[in-house]
Amino acid sequence: MTAADDRILEYLSEENPAGPSKIHQDGRIRFSRPYINQRCQELAKRGFLLNLGNGVYQITERGEAYLEGEFDAQSMTEVDDEQDNGQEGPSAAEGV
């Protein structure tokens, strides 16, 4: 995950759905439109975004879980909530 990925996910969590052009024009994310597009495609491949077609993306449950710290993108597995508070979290299949 890159800094751009985090910002894209945060933006789409608030302004869902949107395309790279709209994200770039908003000005909150200071990366080029082609780079934002590239990152959206990669995030969609990994299940953090859903490509709705025509260059429009929507954040998925996995993307929301990542923002909430419930999904470890480094290992592509969900963080075990049991370590944090003694409760079990949702399975990886439920997060997508």
Summary of the structure (lengths in Angstrom):
residues: 96
radius of gyration: 13.8
end to end distance: 17.5
largest distance: 43.2
contacts: 266
relative contact order: 0.16
helix: 47%
strand: 15%
